[in-house]
């Protein structure tokens, strides 16, 4: 499918999605939202694809924020009537397979929020993260105050949201926002390697592991432990469980069937 604001490419079992608005530092608008949603839905529905990587075009920005030109003259009533930004959360909630954000530069405002929607972030040493909405007289609207607080804690989230400052990749990794920081010229290689490892795992187990970690943010510990046990028990009925354990005992690579 041809897109206006993104590009997609299948590399074996990994789908690479690139936000492609370099002249606007990959700023996010409603077209990006729609097309990214379509691309993630297509990836999720394709049995040949096991993991996706999302990045931004060029070397400067993953996504420098939401497109302010689209919002500056928009009446408040339209924001409410359209439930503006809601599509982003709906899009990611429907994606059962994992996807990685490969942050190559600025990830600010909406860009930081989209990166946090990923299952984890691999960042270039040049990456910068922040929620500078307060400088525009507003606040985060795509999960910045919520996901950021869950990722880095109240104090760090308050600092970023109230001052609008940026933090570099090293600070983001220390704070727990980023899983890995890699040299800039190795970012895509490292992100693709991680995605290929994920895509090589048993497909049902991948979905269950993603669901369980996500559930840890939404449940109490006791509820989460029950959920974890039940899904583990369900996986023991799969052909892939039998194959995985048999292959381990026989000291050979498993051959997954996805059932």
C-alpha positions as CSV (number, residue, x, y, z in Angstrom):
1,X,0.0,0.0,0.0
2,X,1.2,3.5,-0.8
3,X,1.2,6.0,2.0
4,X,1.6,9.8,2.1
5,X,3.4,10.2,5.5
6,X,5.0,6.9,6.3
7,X,6.8,4.1,4.5
8,X,6.7,0.4,5.2
9,X,9.0,-2.4,4.3
10,X,9.0,-6.1,5.2
11,X,12.5,-7.5,6.0
12,X,12.0,-11.2,6.5
13,X,9.6,-11.5,9.4
14,X,10.1,-7.9,10.6
15,X,8.0,-4.9,9.4
16,X,9.9,-1.6,9.3
17,X,7.7,1.4,9.5
18,X,9.2,4.9,9.0
19,X,7.5,8.2,9.8
20,X,8.4,10.1,6.6
21,X,7.9,13.9,7.0
22,X,11.5,15.0,7.2
23,X,10.8,18.6,6.2
24,X,8.6,18.8,9.3
25,X,10.9,16.8,11.6
26,X,8.4,14.0,11.3
27,X,5.7,15.9,13.1
28,X,2.6,13.9,13.8
29,X,-0.8,14.9,12.2
30,X,-4.1,13.1,11.6
31,X,-2.8,11.6,8.4
32,X,0.2,10.1,10.2
33,X,-2.2,8.8,12.9
34,X,-4.5,7.1,10.3
35,X,-1.7,5.7,8.1
36,X,0.3,4.4,11.1
37,X,-2.9,2.8,12.4
38,X,-3.4,1.1,9.0
39,X,0.2,-0.1,8.8
40,X,0.1,-1.6,12.3
41,X,-3.2,-3.3,11.6
42,X,-1.7,-4.8,8.4
43,X,1.4,-5.9,10.3
44,X,-0.7,-7.5,13.1
45,X,-2.9,-9.4,10.6
46,X,0.0,-10.8,8.6
47,X,1.0,-14.2,9.9
48,X,4.5,-13.9,8.2
49,X,5.4,-10.9,10.4
50,X,6.4,-11.4,14.0
51,X,7.6,-7.9,15.1
52,X,7.7,-4.3,13.9
53,X,10.1,-1.5,14.2
54,X,9.0,2.2,14.1
55,X,11.5,4.9,13.4
56,X,11.7,8.4,11.9
57,X,13.2,9.4,8.6
58,X,16.5,11.3,8.6
59,X,19.0,11.7,11.5
60,X,17.4,14.6,13.4
61,X,14.0,13.4,14.7
62,X,12.0,10.3,15.5
63,X,9.0,12.7,15.7
64,X,9.5,16.3,17.0
65,X,5.9,16.5,18.3
66,X,2.4,16.9,17.1
67,X,1.9,19.2,14.1
68,X,1.0,22.5,15.8
69,X,-0.2,24.0,12.4
70,X,-3.0,21.5,12.5
71,X,-4.2,22.7,16.0
72,X,-3.4,26.4,16.3
73,X,-6.7,27.6,15.0
74,X,-8.9,24.6,15.8
75,X,-11.8,25.5,18.1
76,X,-12.0,23.7,21.5
77,X,-15.4,22.2,20.6
78,X,-13.9,20.4,17.7
79,X,-11.2,18.9,19.8
80,X,-13.9,17.6,22.1
81,X,-16.3,16.4,19.4
82,X,-13.6,14.6,17.5
83,X,-12.1,13.2,20.8
84,X,-8.8,14.5,19.4
85,X,-5.8,12.1,19.9
86,X,-8.1,9.2,20.9
87,X,-7.1,7.3,17.8
88,X,-3.5,6.9,18.9
89,X,-4.5,4.8,22.0
90,X,-7.1,2.8,20.0
91,X,-4.5,2.0,17.4
92,X,-1.9,0.7,19.8
93,X,-4.4,-1.2,22.0
94,X,-5.5,-3.3,19.0
95,X,-1.9,-4.4,18.1
96,X,-1.3,-7.7,19.7
97,X,2.2,-8.3,18.3
98,X,5.2,-6.5,19.7
99,X,6.7,-3.4,18.1
100,X,9.9,-1.5,19.0
101,X,10.5,2.3,18.8
102,X,13.9,3.0,17.3
103,X,14.4,6.6,18.4
104,X,17.0,8.3,16.2
105,X,16.8,11.9,17.4
106,X,14.2,14.2,18.9
107,X,11.2,12.5,20.4
108,X,9.3,15.4,21.9
109,X,5.6,15.9,22.9
110,X,3.6,13.5,20.7
111,X,6.8,12.0,19.5
112,X,7.8,11.0,23.0
113,X,4.2,9.7,23.5
114,X,4.3,7.6,20.4
115,X,7.7,6.1,21.4
116,X,6.2,5.2,24.8
117,X,3.3,3.4,23.1
118,X,5.9,0.9,21.7
119,X,6.6,-2.2,23.7
120,X,10.1,-0.9,24.3
121,X,12.4,1.8,23.1
122,X,15.9,1.4,21.7
123,X,17.5,4.8,21.5
124,X,20.4,6.3,19.5
125,X,23.0,8.1,21.7
126,X,21.7,11.3,20.0
127,X,18.1,10.8,21.1
128,X,16.3,13.5,23.1
129,X,13.0,13.0,25.0
130,X,10.6,15.5,26.4
131,X,7.0,16.7,27.0
132,X,7.3,20.4,26.2
133,X,3.5,21.0,25.9
134,X,3.5,23.4,28.8
135,X,5.5,25.8,26.8
136,X,2.5,26.1,24.4
137,X,0.1,26.6,27.2
138,X,-1.3,23.1,27.1
139,X,-0.5,19.7,28.5
140,X,0.3,16.2,27.1
141,X,-2.7,14.7,25.3
142,X,-1.5,11.3,24.0
143,X,-0.5,9.7,27.2
144,X,2.6,11.8,28.1
145,X,1.5,12.4,31.7
146,X,0.3,8.9,32.2
147,X,2.8,6.6,30.4
148,X,5.8,8.8,31.4
149,X,4.9,8.7,35.1
150,X,4.5,4.9,35.0
151,X,7.9,4.6,33.3
152,X,10.0,7.0,35.2
153,X,8.1,7.8,38.4
154,X,6.3,10.9,39.7
155,X,9.3,13.2,40.4
156,X,11.0,12.8,37.0
157,X,7.6,13.1,35.1
158,X,6.7,16.2,37.1
159,X,10.1,17.7,36.2
160,X,9.7,17.1,32.5
161,X,6.1,18.1,32.2
162,X,6.3,21.2,34.3
163,X,9.6,22.6,33.0
164,X,9.3,21.3,29.4
165,X,13.0,20.4,29.4
166,X,14.5,17.6,27.4
167,X,16.5,14.6,28.7
168,X,19.1,12.8,26.7
169,X,19.3,9.1,25.9
170,X,21.6,8.3,28.8
171,X,19.3,10.0,31.4
172,X,16.3,8.3,29.7
173,X,17.9,4.9,30.1
174,X,18.8,5.6,33.8
175,X,15.2,6.7,34.4
176,X,13.8,3.5,32.9
177,X,12.2,5.0,29.8
178,X,14.6,3.5,27.4
179,X,15.6,-0.2,27.2
180,X,18.9,0.3,25.4
181,X,21.1,3.1,24.2
182,X,23.3,2.3,21.2
183,X,25.7,4.3,18.9
184,X,23.8,6.3,16.4
185,X,25.2,4.5,13.4
186,X,24.2,1.1,14.9
187,X,20.6,2.0,15.9
188,X,18.7,0.4,13.1
189,X,21.0,-2.7,13.1
190,X,20.4,-3.2,16.8
191,X,16.6,-2.6,16.6
192,X,16.3,-5.0,13.7
193,X,18.3,-7.6,15.5
194,X,16.1,-7.3,18.5
195,X,13.0,-7.5,16.3
196,X,14.3,-10.6,14.5
197,X,14.9,-12.4,17.8
198,X,11.3,-11.6,18.9
199,X,10.0,-12.7,15.5
200,X,11.9,-16.0,15.9
201,X,10.0,-17.0,19.0
202,X,6.7,-19.0,19.3
203,X,4.0,-16.6,18.0
204,X,1.4,-17.4,20.7
205,X,4.0,-17.1,23.5
206,X,5.1,-13.7,22.1
207,X,1.6,-12.4,22.3
208,X,1.1,-13.8,25.8
209,X,4.3,-12.3,27.1
210,X,3.4,-8.9,25.7
211,X,-0.1,-9.1,27.2
212,X,1.3,-10.1,30.7
213,X,3.8,-7.3,30.9
214,X,1.1,-4.8,29.8
215,X,-1.3,-6.2,32.4
216,X,1.2,-5.4,35.1
217,X,0.4,-1.7,34.7
218,X,-3.3,-2.3,34.9
219,X,-3.8,-4.8,37.8
220,X,-2.8,-5.4,41.4
221,X,0.0,-7.8,42.0
222,X,-2.3,-10.6,43.2
223,X,-4.6,-10.2,40.2
224,X,-1.6,-10.1,37.9
225,X,-0.1,-13.2,39.4
226,X,-3.4,-15.1,38.7
227,X,-3.5,-13.8,35.2
228,X,0.1,-14.9,34.6
229,X,-0.6,-18.4,35.9
230,X,-3.7,-18.8,33.8
231,X,-2.0,-17.8,30.6
232,X,1.0,-20.0,31.4
233,X,-1.4,-22.9,31.9
234,X,-3.1,-22.1,28.6
235,X,0.2,-22.1,26.7
236,X,1.0,-25.6,28.0
237,X,-1.8,-26.9,25.8
238,X,-0.2,-25.6,22.6
239,X,1.8,-27.6,20.1
240,X,4.6,-25.0,20.4
241,X,4.9,-25.7,24.1
242,X,5.5,-29.4,23.3
243,X,7.9,-28.6,20.5
244,X,9.8,-26.0,22.6
245,X,10.4,-28.3,25.5
246,X,11.2,-31.3,23.3
247,X,13.7,-29.3,21.3
248,X,15.3,-28.1,24.6
249,X,15.7,-31.6,25.8
250,X,17.0,-32.8,22.4
251,X,19.4,-29.8,22.2
252,X,18.1,-28.6,18.8
253,X,16.4,-25.4,17.5
254,X,12.6,-25.5,17.8
255,X,10.3,-25.4,14.8
256,X,7.3,-23.3,15.7
257,X,3.9,-23.9,14.3
258,X,2.0,-21.0,15.9
259,X,-0.5,-23.2,17.4
